[in-house]
């Protein structure tokens, strides 16, 4: 099968030429010879063709117009009206004093109703045409068009008139297309609906299903396309494509499949199906084709019918879906890599707690709680370790955002805070210096933090930058530490001096530090979340820090939550 357009067109032309030659030979073989009894004598057919419809016979040189006195040509014309398959009427002009046509009288008509609610022309004989014509006929220019036909002799090729009429309490409307020709001093006019209801439904069905069909007569070369096919290929209704012109619009890779399809149809296979891409006005259109041969008297295909369904919108959607799937997979892989890196960073940055705390009489346990098991980690962090001056650093914070950017900010703030704490400064000064660092960042970012120290005197000296206050579990009761000294979030107010508050601890006390992800719920006040956490902590009384963290973690995972969180429990032994 040809793989290029030129070879394919040559193949189709050869097939059609061969078919036409064979049909001509078969036609010549059965044509009647001049001397055969059943052949008409020369001129006899012409005389037969001139037989007047009124019943009078005429010679070869005679016509209805030049008939003798006993012949009425108008009667002859009127006798033919019932044979016209659309509404038809013979009109005589009505002129005013100046000779201008003001109306037409219906001289004769046939019995065809253009629509069921209109009176047929033969029942309106003798009436004036524009008196019985429905609303809209005068405004459409039909009167002037018929007058022009009468004056110039040029036929009216088609004028659409919108008729409206009230019948049986209902408004009726129809669009009729009028044709007319001059007959001496009268006008013969016909009219029919622009489209029948069946035609309209067929057009709608083609549009809804993105379908169309065409007919190619291989002998005469005639081509007929439905409106649906014209819509698919964006063609002029008056210029449907031949089979050769279809070949000119094939995508190069589909020339061979289309050739196989046409060859199957021309070979008489029924039905033949294929999916072909055409290049139409710069756009690739994907079309399903179903072909059927129409056999002639010799059993060979004399015509081809093709039904087409446009799949271009579906293929476009499918391409977008594939692109989305590829994009989603790339994002999934990127997120998985990010989670892996972030988790590795968090494992490196957030060890559980330091064993050196035991020398200071403290026991600690901590947990990082992701909102989803496979979610990328955020900026939540904690720190609990001994300092060189026999103090324990206890801190927790939350850098805004999620993913690697938040982890990077978290690491920066956590290490900066730890470094500043090694200077021996108090919690308020450490927080003040860290606030200046966050405020100086080029990219706007905020963070919350709670940081403090516990020394040999068992006093918790701490400060708070927009963070929830720690909870204290003492003798089975839970309460939040006072926050009168609490300052703004980090990165909000440059130059702010954070204060340090003191709270004495007792043996057996448990400090619980947490980030807001533990207590915040969508549609719920944060105080309700803090109260729920306090109740859960109360129920954990008597457990070691790790047992407390385990129980609170289970509680957190059982409830709906939208943010990552951290928990840090420190017991005074």
C-alpha positions as CSV (number, residue, x, y, z in Angstrom):
1,X,0.0,0.0,0.0
2,X,1.4,3.5,-0.9
3,X,3.1,5.3,2.0
4,X,3.1,8.8,0.4
5,X,0.2,11.0,-0.7
6,X,1.2,11.2,-4.4
7,X,1.3,7.4,-4.7
8,X,-2.0,7.0,-2.8
9,X,-3.8,9.5,-5.0
10,X,-2.4,7.8,-8.1
11,X,-3.8,4.4,-6.8
12,X,-7.2,5.9,-6.2
13,X,-7.3,7.5,-9.6
14,X,-6.3,4.2,-11.3
15,X,-9.1,2.4,-9.5
16,X,-11.8,5.0,-10.4
17,X,-10.5,5.2,-14.0
18,X,-10.6,1.4,-14.4
19,X,-14.2,1.3,-12.9
20,X,-15.5,4.0,-15.3
21,X,-13.9,2.3,-18.3
22,X,-15.5,-1.1,-17.4
23,X,-18.9,0.5,-16.8
24,X,-18.7,2.3,-20.2
25,X,-17.9,-0.9,-22.0
26,X,-20.8,-2.7,-20.3
27,X,-23.2,0.1,-21.1
28,X,-22.1,0.2,-24.8
29,X,-22.7,-3.6,-25.0
30,X,-26.3,-3.4,-24.0
31,X,-27.3,-0.2,-25.8
32,X,-30.0,-0.8,-28.5
33,X,-28.8,-0.7,-32.2
34,X,-30.4,1.8,-34.6
35,X,-32.1,-0.9,-36.7
36,X,-33.6,-2.8,-33.8
37,X,-37.4,-2.9,-33.6
38,X,-37.4,-1.5,-30.0
39,X,-35.2,1.5,-31.0
40,X,-37.2,4.8,-31.6
41,X,-37.0,6.3,-35.0
42,X,-34.8,9.4,-35.3
43,X,-36.7,12.4,-34.0
44,X,-39.4,10.3,-32.4
45,X,-38.0,10.7,-28.9
46,X,-37.9,14.5,-29.5
47,X,-41.5,14.5,-30.5
48,X,-42.4,12.5,-27.4
49,X,-40.5,14.8,-25.1
50,X,-42.5,17.7,-26.5
51,X,-45.9,16.2,-25.7
52,X,-47.7,19.0,-23.9
53,X,-49.0,18.3,-20.4
54,X,-52.4,19.6,-21.4
55,X,-52.8,16.5,-23.6
56,X,-52.4,18.2,-27.0
57,X,-49.7,16.7,-29.2
58,X,-47.2,19.0,-31.0
59,X,-44.6,18.5,-33.7
60,X,-40.9,18.7,-33.2
61,X,-40.9,22.5,-33.9
62,X,-43.9,23.2,-31.7
63,X,-44.0,24.2,-28.0
64,X,-46.6,25.2,-25.5
65,X,-46.1,28.9,-26.1
66,X,-46.6,28.7,-29.9
67,X,-49.5,26.3,-29.8
68,X,-52.6,26.9,-31.9
69,X,-55.8,28.6,-30.8
70,X,-57.2,25.5,-29.1
71,X,-54.2,25.3,-26.8
72,X,-54.1,27.3,-23.5
73,X,-50.5,27.4,-22.2
74,X,-51.5,28.7,-18.8
75,X,-53.9,25.8,-18.4
76,X,-51.0,23.5,-19.4
77,X,-48.8,25.1,-16.7
78,X,-51.5,24.9,-14.1
79,X,-52.0,21.2,-14.9
80,X,-48.3,20.6,-13.9
81,X,-48.6,22.3,-10.5
82,X,-49.8,19.1,-8.6
83,X,-46.7,17.3,-9.8
84,X,-44.4,19.8,-7.9
85,X,-43.4,18.3,-4.6
86,X,-43.3,21.6,-2.7
87,X,-45.9,24.4,-2.2
88,X,-46.4,26.2,-5.6
89,X,-48.6,29.0,-6.9
90,X,-49.0,31.0,-10.0
91,X,-49.2,34.7,-9.2
92,X,-50.6,37.6,-11.2
93,X,-49.4,41.1,-10.3
94,X,-51.7,43.8,-8.8
95,X,-50.5,47.3,-9.8
96,X,-51.4,50.8,-8.5
97,X,-52.0,53.8,-10.7
98,X,-48.3,54.4,-11.2
99,X,-47.8,50.8,-12.4
100,X,-45.9,49.7,-9.3
101,X,-46.7,46.2,-8.0
102,X,-48.5,46.3,-4.7
103,X,-49.5,42.6,-4.4
104,X,-50.2,39.4,-6.3
105,X,-53.3,37.5,-6.9
106,X,-53.1,33.7,-6.6
107,X,-54.2,32.4,-10.0
108,X,-53.5,28.7,-9.4
109,X,-51.8,26.5,-6.8
110,X,-51.1,22.9,-5.7
111,X,-52.3,21.0,-2.7
112,X,-48.9,20.8,-0.8
113,X,-48.8,22.3,2.7
114,X,-45.3,23.5,3.5
115,X,-46.1,22.9,7.2
116,X,-49.2,21.3,8.7
117,X,-50.8,24.6,10.0
118,X,-50.5,26.6,6.7
119,X,-53.4,26.5,4.2
120,X,-52.3,24.8,0.9
121,X,-52.1,27.2,-2.1
122,X,-55.0,25.6,-4.1
123,X,-57.4,26.7,-1.3
124,X,-56.3,30.3,-1.7
125,X,-56.9,30.8,-5.4
126,X,-58.4,34.2,-6.1
127,X,-57.0,35.7,-2.9
128,X,-54.2,38.3,-2.7
129,X,-50.9,36.6,-1.8
130,X,-49.7,39.1,0.8
131,X,-53.1,39.3,2.4
132,X,-53.0,35.6,3.2
133,X,-49.2,35.5,3.7
134,X,-48.3,35.3,7.3
135,X,-46.7,37.9,9.5
136,X,-43.2,38.6,8.5
137,X,-43.6,38.1,4.7
138,X,-43.9,41.8,3.9
139,X,-40.9,42.8,6.1
140,X,-38.8,40.0,4.5
141,X,-38.6,41.8,1.1
142,X,-40.5,39.0,-0.7
143,X,-42.8,41.5,-2.4
144,X,-39.9,43.5,-3.9
145,X,-38.1,40.2,-4.8
146,X,-41.1,38.9,-6.7
147,X,-41.6,42.2,-8.4
148,X,-38.0,42.2,-9.5
149,X,-38.5,38.7,-11.0
150,X,-41.4,40.0,-13.0
151,X,-39.6,43.1,-14.2
152,X,-36.2,41.6,-15.0
153,X,-37.0,38.0,-15.9
154,X,-34.2,36.8,-13.5
155,X,-35.2,33.9,-11.3
156,X,-35.2,34.2,-7.5
157,X,-32.7,31.7,-6.2
158,X,-33.9,31.5,-2.7
159,X,-35.2,34.0,-0.1
160,X,-35.8,33.0,3.5
161,X,-39.1,34.3,5.0
162,X,-40.0,34.0,8.7
163,X,-43.7,33.3,9.0
164,X,-45.6,33.8,12.3
165,X,-49.3,33.1,12.8
166,X,-51.7,32.6,15.7
167,X,-53.7,29.4,15.3
168,X,-56.0,27.8,17.9
169,X,-54.7,30.1,20.6
170,X,-51.0,29.3,19.9
171,X,-48.3,31.2,18.0
172,X,-46.9,29.3,15.2
173,X,-43.6,30.1,13.5
174,X,-41.8,28.6,10.5
175,X,-39.0,29.7,8.2
176,X,-39.7,29.1,4.5
177,X,-37.4,29.5,1.6
178,X,-39.0,31.0,-1.6
179,X,-38.0,30.4,-5.3
180,X,-39.6,32.2,-8.2
181,X,-39.4,32.5,-12.0
182,X,-41.2,34.8,-14.5
183,X,-43.9,33.2,-16.8
184,X,-44.7,36.0,-19.2
185,X,-46.7,38.6,-17.1
186,X,-47.1,36.2,-14.2
187,X,-44.8,34.7,-11.6
188,X,-44.5,31.0,-10.7
189,X,-43.2,30.7,-7.1
190,X,-42.5,27.7,-4.8
191,X,-41.6,27.5,-1.2
192,X,-40.6,24.9,1.4
193,X,-39.4,24.8,5.0
194,X,-35.8,25.8,5.4
195,X,-35.3,22.5,7.1
196,X,-37.7,19.8,8.3
197,X,-37.8,18.8,12.0
198,X,-36.2,15.5,11.1
199,X,-33.3,17.4,9.3
200,X,-32.9,19.7,12.4
201,X,-32.8,16.7,14.7
202,X,-30.3,14.9,12.4
203,X,-28.0,18.0,12.5
204,X,-28.3,18.3,16.3
205,X,-27.5,14.6,16.6
206,X,-24.4,15.0,14.4
207,X,-23.3,17.9,16.5
208,X,-23.9,16.2,19.9
209,X,-22.1,13.0,18.7
210,X,-19.4,14.9,16.7
211,X,-20.4,12.8,13.7
212,X,-20.9,13.3,10.0
213,X,-21.2,11.3,6.8
214,X,-20.3,11.7,3.1
215,X,-21.1,10.1,-0.3
216,X,-18.6,9.9,-3.1
217,X,-20.0,8.8,-6.5
218,X,-17.1,7.1,-8.3
219,X,-18.7,7.2,-11.7
220,X,-20.0,10.8,-11.9
221,X,-17.5,12.3,-9.4
222,X,-20.3,13.8,-7.4
223,X,-19.7,14.4,-3.6
224,X,-22.2,15.1,-0.9
225,X,-21.4,15.8,2.7
226,X,-23.6,16.2,5.8
227,X,-23.3,19.3,7.9
228,X,-21.6,17.2,10.6
229,X,-18.8,16.2,8.2
230,X,-18.4,19.9,7.1
231,X,-18.1,20.9,10.7
232,X,-15.4,18.2,11.4
233,X,-13.2,19.2,8.4
234,X,-14.1,23.0,8.5
235,X,-15.0,23.0,4.9
236,X,-17.2,25.3,2.7
237,X,-20.6,23.6,2.4
238,X,-20.5,24.2,-1.4
239,X,-17.0,22.6,-1.7
240,X,-16.9,19.2,-0.1
241,X,-13.6,17.4,-0.5
242,X,-13.1,14.6,-3.1
243,X,-11.3,11.4,-2.0
244,X,-8.1,12.9,-3.5
245,X,-8.5,16.1,-1.5
246,X,-8.9,14.0,1.6
247,X,-5.5,12.5,0.9
248,X,-4.0,16.0,0.8
249,X,-4.9,16.6,4.4
250,X,-3.6,13.3,5.9
251,X,-0.9,13.3,8.6
252,X,2.1,11.7,6.9
253,X,2.2,8.7,9.3
254,X,-1.4,7.9,8.5
255,X,-1.2,7.8,4.7
256,X,-0.7,4.0,4.6
257,X,-3.5,3.2,7.0
258,X,-5.9,5.4,5.1
259,X,-4.8,3.8,1.8
260,X,-5.6,0.3,3.3
261,X,-9.0,1.6,4.4
262,X,-9.9,3.0,0.9
263,X,-8.6,-0.2,-0.7
264,X,-10.8,-2.3,1.5
265,X,-13.9,-0.2,0.6
266,X,-13.1,-0.3,-3.1
267,X,-12.6,-4.1,-2.9
268,X,-16.2,-4.4,-1.5
269,X,-15.4,-5.1,2.1
270,X,-18.2,-4.0,4.4
271,X,-17.7,-2.4,6.8
272,X,-14.1,-1.1,6.9
273,X,-12.9,0.8,9.9
274,X,-9.9,2.8,10.8
275,X,-8.7,5.8,12.9
276,X,-7.0,8.5,10.9
277,X,-5.4,11.9,11.7
278,X,-6.0,14.8,9.4
279,X,-4.3,18.2,9.4
280,X,-7.2,20.7,9.2
281,X,-6.3,24.5,9.4
282,X,-3.1,23.8,11.2
283,X,-4.7,21.5,13.8
284,X,-4.4,17.7,13.9
285,X,-7.9,16.1,14.1
286,X,-8.3,12.4,15.0
287,X,-11.3,10.8,13.2
288,X,-12.8,7.4,13.3
289,X,-13.9,6.3,9.8
290,X,-16.4,3.6,8.9
291,X,-16.6,3.0,5.2
292,X,-19.3,1.1,3.1
293,X,-19.2,0.4,-0.6
294,X,-22.4,1.0,-2.6
295,X,-22.6,-1.6,-5.3
296,X,-23.8,-1.0,-8.8
297,X,-25.6,-3.3,-11.2
298,X,-22.4,-5.3,-11.8
299,X,-21.9,-5.8,-8.1
300,X,-18.8,-3.6,-7.9
301,X,-18.7,-0.4,-5.7
302,X,-19.9,2.5,-7.8
303,X,-20.0,4.8,-4.8
304,X,-18.5,5.1,-1.3
305,X,-20.2,6.0,1.9
306,X,-18.1,7.1,4.9
307,X,-19.3,7.8,8.4
308,X,-16.9,9.8,10.5
309,X,-16.7,10.5,14.2
310,X,-14.4,13.3,15.5
311,X,-12.3,12.1,18.4
312,X,-10.2,15.3,18.6
313,X,-11.7,16.6,21.9
314,X,-11.3,13.2,23.5
315,X,-7.7,12.8,22.3
316,X,-7.0,16.3,23.5
317,X,-8.4,15.5,26.9
318,X,-6.4,12.2,26.9
319,X,-3.2,14.0,26.1
320,X,-3.9,16.5,28.9
321,X,-4.6,13.6,31.3
322,X,-1.4,11.9,30.3
323,X,0.5,15.1,30.8
324,X,-1.2,15.5,34.2
325,X,-0.3,12.0,35.2
326,X,3.4,12.6,34.2
327,X,3.3,15.8,36.1
328,X,1.7,14.1,39.1
329,X,4.3,11.3,39.0
330,X,7.1,13.9,38.9
331,X,5.6,15.8,41.8
332,X,5.2,12.5,43.7
333,X,8.8,11.6,43.1
334,X,9.9,15.0,44.1
335,X,7.8,14.9,47.2
336,X,9.2,11.5,48.1
337,X,12.7,12.7,47.6
338,X,11.9,15.8,49.7
339,X,10.4,13.6,52.5
340,X,13.5,11.4,52.5
341,X,15.9,14.3,52.7
342,X,13.8,16.1,55.3
343,X,13.4,13.0,57.4
344,X,17.1,12.4,57.3
345,X,17.7,16.0,58.3
346,X,15.3,15.7,61.1
347,X,16.8,12.5,62.4
348,X,20.2,14.3,62.4
349,X,18.8,17.5,63.9
350,X,16.3,16.1,66.5
351,X,17.8,13.3,68.6
352,X,15.5,12.2,71.4
353,X,17.3,13.7,74.4
354,X,20.8,13.8,75.9
355,X,21.8,11.2,78.5
356,X,23.8,13.9,80.2
357,X,20.6,15.3,81.7
358,X,20.5,12.5,84.3
359,X,23.5,14.1,86.0
360,X,21.4,17.2,86.5
361,X,18.5,15.3,88.0
362,X,16.3,15.4,84.9
363,X,14.7,12.8,82.6
364,X,13.4,13.8,79.2
365,X,11.5,12.3,76.2
366,X,10.4,13.8,73.0
367,X,8.5,13.0,69.8
368,X,8.0,14.6,66.4
369,X,4.4,14.1,65.2
370,X,3.8,14.5,61.4
371,X,0.2,15.4,60.3
372,X,0.3,12.5,57.8
373,X,2.5,9.5,57.9
374,X,4.2,10.3,54.6
375,X,3.9,14.1,54.8
376,X,6.9,16.3,54.3
377,X,8.2,17.5,57.6
378,X,7.8,21.1,58.7
379,X,9.6,23.6,61.0
380,X,8.7,22.1,64.4
381,X,11.8,21.4,66.6
382,X,12.9,20.9,70.2
383,X,16.2,21.0,72.1
384,X,17.0,19.4,75.5
385,X,20.7,19.1,76.5
386,X,23.1,20.0,79.3
387,X,25.2,23.2,79.1
388,X,28.7,23.6,80.4
389,X,27.7,25.7,83.5
390,X,25.6,22.8,84.9
391,X,22.4,24.1,83.4
392,X,20.0,22.2,81.2
393,X,18.7,23.9,78.0
394,X,15.0,23.1,77.4
395,X,13.5,24.6,74.2
396,X,10.9,24.1,71.6
397,X,9.9,26.1,68.5
398,X,8.1,26.2,65.2
399,X,9.4,27.9,62.1
400,X,6.7,28.8,59.6
401,X,6.1,26.7,56.5
402,X,6.6,23.1,55.4
403,X,9.1,21.1,53.5
404,X,12.8,21.7,53.0
405,X,12.6,25.5,53.3
406,X,10.9,25.1,56.7
407,X,13.4,22.5,57.7
408,X,16.3,24.8,56.7
409,X,14.9,27.7,58.8
410,X,14.3,25.3,61.7
411,X,17.9,24.1,61.6
412,X,19.2,27.6,61.4
413,X,17.1,28.8,64.3
414,X,17.8,25.7,66.4
415,X,21.5,25.8,66.0
416,X,21.6,29.6,66.4
417,X,19.6,29.3,69.7
418,X,21.9,26.5,70.9
419,X,25.0,28.5,70.1
420,X,23.7,31.6,71.8
421,X,22.7,29.5,74.9
422,X,26.3,28.3,75.2
423,X,27.3,31.9,75.8
424,X,25.9,31.7,79.3
425,X,23.2,34.3,78.5
426,X,19.8,34.2,80.0
427,X,16.7,33.0,78.1
428,X,15.5,36.5,77.4
429,X,18.8,37.6,75.8
430,X,19.0,34.5,73.7
431,X,15.5,35.1,72.4
432,X,16.2,38.8,71.8
433,X,19.4,38.0,69.7
434,X,17.6,35.2,67.8
435,X,14.7,37.6,67.0
436,X,17.2,40.0,65.4
437,X,18.6,37.1,63.3
438,X,15.2,36.1,62.0
439,X,14.2,39.8,61.3
440,X,17.4,40.3,59.2
441,X,16.6,37.4,56.8
442,X,15.9,38.6,53.2
443,X,12.9,36.4,52.9
444,X,10.1,37.3,55.3
445,X,9.6,34.5,57.8
446,X,8.3,34.1,61.4
447,X,8.7,31.6,64.1
448,X,7.6,30.9,67.7
449,X,9.8,29.6,70.5
450,X,9.8,28.8,74.2
451,X,13.3,28.5,75.7
452,X,14.5,28.1,79.3
453,X,17.1,26.7,81.7
454,X,17.0,24.5,84.7
455,X,19.9,24.6,87.1
456,X,20.9,22.9,90.4
457,X,18.5,25.2,92.2
458,X,15.6,23.6,90.2
459,X,14.2,26.9,89.0
460,X,12.9,27.1,85.5
461,X,14.1,30.5,84.0
462,X,12.3,30.9,80.7
463,X,10.9,33.2,78.1
464,X,8.3,32.9,75.3
465,X,8.1,34.3,71.8
466,X,4.5,33.9,70.7
467,X,4.5,30.2,71.7
468,X,2.0,28.3,73.8
469,X,2.9,28.2,77.5
470,X,4.4,24.9,78.9
471,X,2.1,22.8,81.0
472,X,3.2,21.6,84.4
473,X,2.0,18.3,85.9
474,X,2.3,18.3,89.7
475,X,0.7,15.9,92.1
476,X,-1.9,14.8,89.6
477,X,-2.9,18.3,88.6
478,X,-2.0,20.2,85.4
479,X,-1.8,23.9,84.8
480,X,-0.1,26.3,82.4
481,X,2.8,28.4,83.5
482,X,2.1,32.1,83.7
483,X,2.8,34.1,80.5
484,X,2.7,37.7,81.6
485,X,6.1,38.2,80.1
486,X,5.3,36.6,76.7
487,X,6.6,38.6,73.7
488,X,5.8,38.6,70.0
489,X,6.8,35.9,67.5
490,X,10.3,36.0,66.1
491,X,10.7,38.0,63.0
492,X,7.8,40.4,63.7
493,X,9.2,43.2,65.8
494,X,12.9,44.1,65.4
495,X,14.6,45.4,68.6
496,X,12.1,43.9,71.0
497,X,13.6,42.9,74.4
498,X,12.3,39.6,75.6
499,X,11.9,39.1,79.4
500,X,12.9,36.1,81.5
501,X,10.5,34.7,84.0
502,X,11.2,32.3,86.9
503,X,9.2,29.4,88.1
504,X,10.4,27.0,90.9
505,X,10.1,23.3,90.2
506,X,9.7,20.4,92.7
507,X,10.7,16.8,92.6
508,X,8.3,14.8,90.5
509,X,7.2,17.8,88.4
510,X,6.8,17.2,84.7
511,X,7.1,20.1,82.3
512,X,5.4,19.5,78.9
513,X,6.4,21.7,76.0
514,X,4.5,21.4,72.7
515,X,4.0,23.2,69.4
516,X,0.6,24.5,68.3
517,X,0.0,21.5,66.0
518,X,-0.9,19.5,69.1
519,X,-3.7,21.8,70.2
520,X,-5.0,23.4,67.0
521,X,-8.0,21.9,65.1
522,X,-9.9,23.4,62.2
523,X,-13.1,25.1,63.4
524,X,-12.1,24.8,67.1
525,X,-10.8,27.4,69.5
526,X,-7.2,26.8,70.5
527,X,-8.1,27.0,74.2
528,X,-10.3,23.9,73.8
529,X,-7.3,22.1,72.4
530,X,-5.1,23.1,75.3
531,X,-7.8,22.0,77.8
532,X,-7.9,18.6,76.0
533,X,-4.1,18.3,76.2
534,X,-4.2,19.2,79.9
535,X,-6.8,16.4,80.6
536,X,-4.7,13.9,78.6
537,X,-1.6,14.9,80.6
538,X,-3.5,14.6,83.9
539,X,-4.5,11.0,82.9
540,X,-0.8,10.3,82.4
541,X,0.1,11.1,86.0
542,X,2.6,8.7,87.4
543,X,4.1,7.6,84.1
544,X,7.7,8.3,83.1
545,X,8.4,10.9,80.5
546,X,8.5,8.3,77.7
547,X,5.2,6.8,78.8
548,X,3.7,10.3,78.8
549,X,4.9,11.0,75.3
550,X,3.7,7.6,74.1
551,X,0.2,8.2,75.5
552,X,-0.1,11.7,74.1
553,X,1.2,10.5,70.7
554,X,-1.6,7.9,70.6
555,X,-4.1,10.5,71.5
556,X,-2.8,12.9,68.8
557,X,-2.9,10.2,66.1
558,X,-6.5,9.2,66.9
559,X,-7.9,12.8,66.3
560,X,-8.0,14.9,63.1
561,X,-5.1,17.3,62.8
562,X,-3.8,19.6,60.1
563,X,-0.3,20.4,61.2
564,X,2.9,18.7,62.3
565,X,3.8,18.9,66.0
566,X,6.5,18.3,68.6
567,X,6.2,17.2,72.2
568,X,8.9,17.4,74.9
569,X,8.4,16.1,78.4
570,X,11.0,16.8,81.2
571,X,10.7,15.3,84.7
572,X,12.5,16.7,87.7
573,X,13.8,13.6,89.6
